[in-house]
Amino acid sequence: MKRFDNIVILTGAGLSAESGLSTFRDKDGIWAKYDYREVATPEGFRANPVLVHDFYNQRRRALADVQPNAAHLALARLEREHAGGVTIVTQNIDALHEAAGSQHLIHMHGELMKALCAHCGERHAWGGDLGLDTACPTCGRVGGMRPDVVWFGEMPYQMERIYRALTAADLFISIGTSGNVYPAAGFVAEARSAGAHTVELNLEPSEGASVFAEAHYGPATRIVPAFVDTLLGAKR
Ligand code: BV8
């Protein structure tokens, strides 16, 4: 296996599936139960904030009983043992990468364990439920507290930092994502045009499968540790 210096890894819901968290588009996924326009758009929040709070409060409570799996742990080990740079760009709003020990991490779609005040813009670590009567710890006003997640139609976080990492990468790996949602689904093309080798690790071919130079299919807990072993030259 060629030696790579700067590795950028994009992760999606498929990485956390074997930890017990639902994905979005699989047959019993989140979007099979909810209409994303109602629960994951600013318009939906204005129209029915109680429905949206209930949707995210349920998902936040579900985080309490999940643990990082072998795929999360393998990526944390890669960051620790790889001599070059490793940057994880996750679409996931769970905290399983952090729980596995990953440090160099960008939550491009936000974090469920944080709350954002739409009045004053302040963010706060948040473990409990949110509601219309929740007061912002900074400005004290109610009715503006929302989960610190990026909804459809909103600008993802840290896009400049992400594009800088993509253009400097010599290896781009996409794990557990269906490649349906932009701008994340466009990252492989960005990395490829910057000269990076591109690898897809997923249960099945994603929408963008044809753009990848290399692909391995199967459950993340099997294929991710195996791929990390080859990258580290099976140092273990
Ligand atoms: C924006 C947070 C302006 C909230 C999410 C271009 C073309 C068309 C449309 C657009 C476009 N540009 C923008 C848009 C609009 C829109 C968009 O993409 N719409 C789609 C529906 C067509 N994008 C936006 O609105 C974005 N904002 O564009 O701002 C802009 C433009 C340019 C540059 C900068 C800014 C904001 C989108 C963010 C929305 N928020 N989540 C929440 O979580 O509730 S999106 C949400 O769905 C996830 O975060 C993720 O990003 C996305 C997709 O989910 P995946 O993670 O891929 O999960 P999915 O279920 O789909 O797939 C799971 C995969 O895992 C499958 O392939 C499966 O096979 C695999 N798998 C399953 N089990 C396993 C497994 N793999 C391995 N092992 C297993 N065990």
Residues whose N, C-alpha, C, O or C-beta is under 5 A from the ligand:
A	BS01	BV8	G12 A13 G14 A17 E18 T23 F24 R25 D26 A40 Q91 N92 I93 H109 V149 V150 W151 F152 G153 E154 M155 P156 G176 T177 S178 G179 N180 V181 Y182 P183 N202 L203 E204 G218 P219 A220
